[in-house]
Amino acid sequence: MRYHVLLLAFVGCSAMDGGPGSGVEPDDTGSTITPTATTNPCTLGLGCNPIPVTSFPFEDARNTADAPGSEADSYSCAPDTDESGPEWFYEITVPEAGILSVRVDDLSGDAIDVDVHILATIDPNTCLTRHNEATGWVVEPGSYIATVDTWVNADGEALVGDYDLTVRFFPLDDGTCAVEDHDVRMFWSACGPGMDCDMETHTDGEVYPFVHTPSVGPLVKEAHLVTVGETFDGDGWPVSFTDQIDRHYSLTEAASGYEMDRGEPWAPDGEGGSRFGQGATGVPIPAAHETWYVNMYWRNRPAKGHKILLFNPVTGAAVVAAGGYETGPGSNESLAGATEEVHDALGTGHRDPVVVSWAVDQSLPYGPINCF
């Protein structure tokens, strides 16, 4: 499979060697960052000697107060966040293409604050993603670095403490939930921050942003669309955000078999002259598809009902979604959007990171699917 997300995957060298193309030069200890002067430069857990992770799931319990150094003060994926407290480095080796997931649990409540980062190399400037609790990234086979770093508050206090780290890996290259590489030409004027996206020349000679999937990014929570068979007074569309929305919930629950407490309203009117519940589709859509619809700000929609696999990059939960009906969200700071049913099945909230990918098997049923 061909993946575009990875900044650098090492083959035949350790991440602590700097590596060809790392953009940084190793010092004489072999590290790409300078160890603290008061510590042994090759103590386990420093950048030059990260804790190895070679099998999954991997679990580790430590205290950042016991970390051998404080080498990374900030990261390119959150340059304004003060991470100048002590940290532990981990080197993670993944065997194949898939989703790398890391989770850190603070064990002392508000008394501590440690964050987790995934790096392409030992250099904090190659940060792929970070979070104060859990995050994930689409990766190719190779070595990656994770750090559990201590946040420093406005008073200059490093909130060190105990934590539990869990590292998981979800392969994407074969089996029922296999995905394909697919480049999506977007309506954005430029690639969004943190997106696996490049400005490329299309066959029409114009330059457009192309998102390379499978890719991870924020998934917004979308409103509901009118489905086939629903009738309304007047011109056939709802007249408000909640006009007969409870009936819609019942119809889509019956069609999909998925039970939950629904609460999102109709899609708003006025967008391009649309009516409530109409969105960009212009016509009602099948109820089973509406339950699980996903959209992107694509210039070329896939065929209506095209199966798109969505993954929670932290838990591995997956949903087969229906693409091709709706277009949006417009902001290049959101990768895609999906219904409240999708979010409920994935265990995600509005703008949580989700992996978006094109399913190889187009016969998969819509809805939650056990992929791992």
N, C-alpha and C positions, 0 to 999 in steps of 0.2 A: 504494500500500500504506500501511497505517497502522502506525506503529511507536511504542512507548511508552518505549523505552530512553533516548532522547536527552534530556538535560537542557535543551539549548538548541542550536538550529541557526541560524546566521546567514544571512540573506538580504539581500543588498544592502549589507552592511557588513563591514568587516574585524574579525577577532577582537580585534585590538589596540585597537579603538574602545570596548571595554566592551560596547556593544550594548544594545538595549532588553531589559529583563528579566534582565540579567546579575547583578543583585544587588550590584554594586560600582560606584563612581563613578570615572571616569577622572581622572587628574591632568592638569596642563596640558601634559604631553608626549603625551597620548593613551593612556597605558598604564594598566592597572588595578592594577599593582603599582609600587612605587617603585624606579627604577633605582639602582644603587650610585652614590654621590656622586662616585667617582673616575673614572667612565667616561662617555663620550659617551652620552647617554640614548637615542640612536637608532642606535647601532652594530648592524649586522646580527648577529642571534643573541640580542639582548635581547628582553624581552617586548614592547617597543613596536615592534620590527622583526624579527619571527621569520623564519627561513629558509623561503622558500615551497616547498611540495610540491604540484604540480598534475598530475603524471603518475605512473603506476605500472608496474612497480616502481621505487621511488626508492631510490637508494643514496647514502650520504654517509660520509666518513671524516674525523674530527676528533679533537682532544685537549681534554679538559675543562680542562686547565691553561691553554689558550689562550682559554677562554670569556671574553666581554667583561664578564661580571658574575656575581654570586651573589645572585639576587633571590628565589628560592623556597627556603625553609628546610625546609618540611614540606608534606605534601599530605593532604587530607581522607580519601583512601582508605588512608592508612597514617600517621596523625598522630603516632605514636610513633617513626617512623623518621627519623633525622637526615640530611636531605639538604641541609645548609647549605653544602656545597661548591659550586663554580662549575658552571653548567649552560648548555646551548644550548637555545634555543626554536625550534620548527618550527611553521609553520601549514600544515595539511593540508586541501586542498579535495577533497571527494568528490562525484562527479556524481550519484549515485543511492543508493538504499537498499542496504546490504550490510554486509560485515564489514571493518572497518579493522584491519589487523594491523601491529604494529611489533616489531622485533627489534633488540637491541643486543648486539654481541659485544665483550667486553673483549679487548684485544690484548696484554696484559701479565700474564696469569694472575692470581695472587693479589695482585700488586703494586698493582692498581687495582680499584676497585669503582664502576661507574657503573650507574644504574638508569634505566628508561624508564617514562614516565607518559603517559597519554592524558587530556586535559582537555576539557571541553565549552566552556570559555572560557579566557581568559588567566589567570583566577583559580585558584590551586592548590586552593581550596576547592571547585572544581567537578570534581575528579578523578574520572574514571570507572573507571579501572583502572590498575594498575602492576605491574611485575615487575622482577626483577634481570636478566632475559634477554629474554623475549618475552611479549607479551600481545596481546589483541584485543578488539574491542567491536562490537556491532551498532549501526549508525548510520543516520541519515537523510541526505539530501543537505545539504551545508553545509560549514562550516569548523570545524576542530578544532585543538587545540594538542597537540603532543607535546613533552616535554622529556627530554633526556638529562642527568641530574643526578648529582652526585658524593656518594656516601655518606661520612659522617664517623664514624670509629670511636670507641670509648669513651675513647681517649686524645686526642681532638680532632683527629686527623689526617685531612685530606681526601684520599681515595685517588684522586687525579686520574690521567688517562692517556688513551692512544689508544683509539678505538673505531670500529667500523663500524656504521652504522645502515641497516636495510632497512625500507622501508614498502611494504606491499602492500594491495591492495583487491580484495575478492571480491563481485561483485554478487549480490543475492538475489531480484530482482524478476521474472525471466523465464527462459525456457529450460527444459530438462529438469528442473533442480533448483529450480524455482520453489517458494516457500514462501508460506503464508498467515498472516495475523494470527490468533492463537488465544489466548484467555484461559483459563487453567487454574485452576479452583477447587481450593484446596489444603486438606489436613487440618491444616496448621500452625495454631497459635494466633495467630501474628503473622508478618509478612513477615520473611524472613531478611536478614542484613546483606549489602549489595551486590547484592541481587536486584532485577530489574525487576519490582516487585511493589507492589500497592496493596491496602489494606483497603477492600472495596466491599460494598455491600448487595446481597444476592442476591434473587431473586424470592420466596423464602420469608420475607423481611424480616430475616434474620440477616446479620451482617457477617462476611465471610470474606476471607482473603488470596487474591488472584488474581495469578498469574504471567502476564505478558504475553509471549507468544512470537511471533517468534523472540527468544531471549534467551540470554545467556551466563552460565555459572556452573559451579561444581565438579561434576564427574561422578565418582561413586564407582565402584569396581570391584565388581560383584555376583558372587555364587556361582551355581552351576549348578542347573537345575531338571530334574526327571525328564521325559522325553519319551514320546510315544505309542509303544507297542510294547515299552518296557523292562519287564522283569519282575523281581521280587524275592521272596524267601521271606517268609513271614509275612503281613503285611497289605498287601504290594505296594509298600512304600516302602523306601528304604535304611535300614539300622540304624546307620549311622555316617557321618561326613563323607566317607569314601572308599570305602564299600561299592560295588564294581563301577563306580567312577568311570572307570577306564580304558576299560571297554566303552562308557560314555557318550561319552567323547572320540572313539572310533572311529566311533560311530553319527552324531554331529553333524558330524564332518569329512566323512563320506561323503554326508550329506544336503546340506550346504552347499557342499562342494567347497573349503572354506577350510582350508589347512594351516598349522599353527603348533604350538609346544610348549605345550600346555595344562597348567595346574597348579592351577586353582582347585577347591575342594571343592564338595560339595553345599551348598545353602542350609541353615542350621541348623534344628534342630527346636525346638519349644517356643514359637515366635512365634504367638500366637493359637491354640495347640493343634496346630499343623502338625507334620508329620513331616519328616525330612531330605529335601531335594530338592523339597519341596512348595511352599514359599513361600506367597504369598497366593492362588495360583491354585486350589488345592484339587484339581486334576486334572492329569494329564500334558498337555504341550503339544506341538505338532508340532516335530520336530527342527530343521527349517530355520528356524523362528521362534525356537526357544530359543537358537540360535547367536547371533542378532542382537537379543535382546530388550532393551528399554529400559523403565525405570520412572520414575515420579514419585510424589510423595505426593499424588496426585490424589484428590479426592472422587468424581469421576465419571470412571471409566476410559473411554478411547476404545474403540471396537469392537476385539475381539481381532484382532491382526495389523495394526492401522492403521499406515500407513507414516509414520514420523517420521524426518526428516533430521537427522543429527548432523554438525557440522562442527568440525574443528580450527581455531580462529580464528587460529592462527599460520601454518599451512601450507596451509590450504584443503582438506586431505584430508576426504573425506565418506563417510558410511555411511548406507544406508537401513536403519532399525531397525524392529523389530516392537513396537508399543505395545499396551497393553490387557490384558496377562496378569498382571503383577506390580505391586504397590504398594509404594513406599518410595523412597528412604530417609527415615526419620522426622524427621531433624534439618533445621531450616530453614536450616542453613548449607551444605546440598548441594542443588543444583538437580535432579539426576536421578541415576540409576544405570544401568549397562550391563555387559554381559558382558566377559570378558577378550578375546574375539574382536573386539568393537567397539573396545576400547582399542588392541589390536594393530594393527588396520587404520587407526585414526586416528593412531597414533603418540603416544598419550597414556598417562599413568599415573593411579593412584588420586588423585582429587580435582583433577586438572588441569582448567582451564577448557575447556568445550566449548559450542558453540552448539546449542541444542535448538529445533527448528522443525517445524511440521506441513507435510508435503509436499502440494503441489497434485495431482500426478499419483500416484494410488493404484495405478497399474499398474506402478510401478517395481519391479525385482527387489530382494530383500533382499541386503545386503552392500555392499562398497565400490563407489563410483560416482565417475566422473570428472566433476566439476561445472564446473571452471574451466579 
